[in-house]
Amino acid sequence: MAQSDQLTFQNPVDRFPEISPPKQDQPEPGFDSELVPKADHGETSYRGTGRLEGRRALITGADSGIGAAVAIAFAREGADVALNYLDVEQQDAQHVIQAIRDSGRKAIPLPGDIRDKAFCNQLVEDAVRELGGLDALVNNAGKQVISESLTDLPDDQWEETYNTNIHAMFWITKAALKHLPAGSTIVNTTSIQGYNPNEMLIDYASTKAAINNFSKGLGQQLAPKGIRVNAVAPGPIWTPIQPSQGQPKEKLPHFGQNTPLGRAGQPTEIAPAFVFLTSPESSYVIGETLHVNGGIPTP
């Protein structure tokens, strides 16, 4: 994909080619290994500058898409990373684990289902033990499945979406707080859907609005303790969530082309937002949502 890195002066319109994905259908949760065209997670296009040197991070949904790009970027910036993902995502996760280790950093695979409260608590304890502590948390894992009408939205889909996107974030963050020293950061992945909801993503969009509110409220609560909480709101980023029932198949060939930049974003293009909010250079940024969406206006 990209022939340069994120620090190279370039025109954002054509930094990455406009993609026209073919109609494709993957089962949930979706796999990078089967994505057409392939996404760029920064394997060769992200250059680190030591901004997270010595940090210890736990990232959920780190096997593919945005989570994979964030994990690779964190490692390139000097952080050790504990990665959470589902067991069925091991093949994708192994690619990310290898990229982290090739960057000279520690990669700790911690597969499991974050819809289970007991697992969330154990996940944090395992990450702390294996990393030797914890000072960066990225709640990124998410579930997105289209439903054309509320009457067609199954109860179990609603519950699974909230368990994945909201309850897991609450459980993991709550368990992590006793381990986070002053200077630590929490970054939550929200979405443009939290501001401009698609009519076919009622459950998903409402969880993202809740994440915005959670991040702002918790940011105020933890600021006096020296722990910063922020969020990143992606726009149309090309990830496996799109062809695995996250978008109508007939709309995939035009995915992201309605942005002012005229193209979908690549996962590696959003990773620097997470790096910034995790690094000390954003020390006065608390309770904010950083939009990375190709220029789509948001409130």
N, C-alpha and C positions, 0 to 999 in steps of 0.2 A: 504494500500500500504506500504509505508515505515514505518519501526518500529523505526527509529531513526530520529533525526532532521538534519538540514543542517550544524550544527557545530560539528557533530560526525565524528570522523576519520573513513573512510570507503573506500572500493574499488568502484570507480565510475562505473565500468563495471556492477556490480550487485547491485548497490544501489537501483535501481528500476528494476523490472523484464522486460525482453524483451517482448514486446507486439506483437501480431499478430492479429490486429483488423479484425473482419469479414467484408465482403463486406456489406456496409450499405449506405443508402442514406437519407440525411436530406434536408429539404427545407432551403433555406437561411433565416436567417443568421446562423443557426445551434444552437443547444442547448446542454449545458453540461448535462442536466437532461436526455437526450436521447443518450448520448455517450456511446459506448461499445468498449473496457472497459472504466470504469470511469477514469478521469484524477485526478491527485493530485495537489491541489492548495495550499497546505501547511496548511490545516485545522488542522492537527495533527502533521505535519512534519516540521513546521517552528517555530523557537524559536527566539524571539526578544531580543535585548540587549540595547534598548533605543537609537538607533542611529538616530532616527528622532523625538525625544521627542519634542512635542509642534508644530510640523510642520502642515501646512494646505495644503492639496493636492487635485487637481482636476485630475481625471483619466477618460479618455474616453475608451469605450469598456470594462468597468469594471465588466460586468455581468458574464463573462465566460473566459476560457482559460488564456492567459497571463495576461490580465487586471485584472481578478479575483485574480490571485496569487499575483500580485503586490499590489492590494488593501489590501489583507489580510496581506501581509508582512509589508506594511507601517503601518497598524494599530498595528501590534505586536511590531513594532519599536517605537510606541508612537505618530503616526500622526493621525489627524482627516482627513476623506476622503469624498469628494464629488464624487459620481459615476454617470457617464453618460452611457446610453445604450438605445436601442430601446424599445418602449412600449411592443412589443411582447416578449421581453426577461425578463419580470418582474419576472417570476418564478425563473430563474437562478440568477437574481440580488438579490432576497430576501435571497437566501442562503448566498451570499457574505455579504450583509448588516448585517445579523444575526451574521456572523463570526466576523465582525468588532466590533459590539456592545458587543459581548461576550468577546472581547479583552479589553473592557473598553474604547473604543474610539467612537467618534461621526461618524455616517454614514449618509450622506445626499444624498438621491436618487434624481437624476435629469434626468429623462428619456426624450428622444426626438431625433430627426433626425438631425445629424450634417451636413447633405448635404444641409441644409438650413442656409444661412448666418445669417439671423435675429435670428434664434434659437441659433447659436453659440455665438453671442454677448450676448444674454440673459442668456445663460448657464454660462458664466463667471461671469456676474453680480450676478446671483443667488448663485453661489458658494461662491463668496466673501462675500455676505450678510450673508449666513447661517454659513459659517466657521469663520466669523469675520476677514477675510483677506485671502490672498493667497500667498504662497511662494514656491509651488512645482506644476509643471504641467507635466503630462504624456500624450502625444498624442499617444494613442495606438490603437484606433479603426481602423479597416481595412476591405477591401473587396477583396476577392480572388476567382475568378471563372475561371476554365480552358476553353480554346478554342483551338481546334486543329489547326486552321489556321487563318491567319489574315483576310481572306475573309469571314470567319464564325463568326468573332468577331462583335457583334452588336454595333452600335453606342451608344445606350443607356447604354450598359454595360461599354464601354470605359469611358463615361461621369460619370457614377455613381462611377466607381472605382477611377477616379481622384477627383471627388467631396468628396468622403469619405476619401481617403488616403492623398491627397495633399491640396485641397482647404480648407477643414475643419481644418486641421492643421494650415494653414496660418491664417484663420479667428479667430480661438480660441487663437492662440499665439498673434496675433496682439491686440485682445481685452484684453488679460491678461497683456500685458506689463505695462500698466499704474498702475497696482495694485501690481506688483512684486517689493519688496524692494531689496536692495543689499543683497547678500547671497542666493537669490532664485535660483531655478534650473528648467530647462526644459529638459525633456528626451523624445525623439521621438523613436517610434518603427519602425525600418527599417527591413531588412531581408537579408539572404544570397542570395536571389534572386536579390538583387541590385548589386551583384558582379558576380554571376554565374546563369544567368537567364535560367529558363526552357522555352523551345520553346512553351509550351502551356499556359504560363503565361505572355505574352508580355505586357499587360496593367498593371498588378499587379507589375511585376518586374521593369518596367520603373518608376512607382511611387516610388518604394523603392530606386532606384538610385537617384531620385530627392530628397528624404528625406535625404539621405546621404549628398548631396550637400547643401541643405537648412540648415542642422544642422551645418555643418562646417562654412558656411558663416555667419549665424546668431551668432554662437559662437564667431567669431571675432568681430562682431558688438557690442555685448552686454557685452563682457568681461570687458571693461573699466568701465561699470556701476556696476560691481560686480555680474552680472547674468550669470550663466554658462549654456551652451547648449551642450548636448551630445546625443548620440543615442545608441540603443542596437539592434543588428542584430541576431535574432533567426535563428536557423537551423530547423530541423524537430522536432517540439514540438507538442505533441498530444493534439489537441484542436478541438472544433466543426467545425472550418473552413475547416478541412480536409474532412470529409464526406459530407459537404454541398456544393459540387461541387468544392472544392478546390484541390482535387486530383481525378484521375481516380479511380473508385471503385475497379477495379481489382488490383490496386497497394497498396491498404490499408493494406492487410495482411503483406506486407513487409516494411511498412512505417518506416523509420529511420534506417533500418538494414544495410544500406550502409555506415554508419558513422564509423570512427575508433573505437568508443565505441561499435558498433554493435547493438544499440538500439535507439529508439526515446527518446527524452527528455520529462520530465514532466513539466508542467507550473511552479511548485514551484522551479524547478532548475534554472529558468531564473530570478526569482524575486530578488535574491541577487544582480544581476547586476544593476537593477534599484535602489535598496537601496543604493548601493555604490555610484552611480553617483548623487544621490539626497542628500547624507549625506555630512557634512563638510569635511570628511576625503579625499574626492576627489577634494579638493579645487584648485589643480593645473592641473586638467583634464578638458580641454575645446575643443570642436569641434571634439571629438573622437567618434569612433564607437566601442563598445565592442561586440565581437562576442561570442555567446553562441550556439555552433552548434555540440557538440560531437566530435570535432577534425577535421572537414572538412577544408582543407587549404583555406585561403582567402587572397587577396592582402593586 
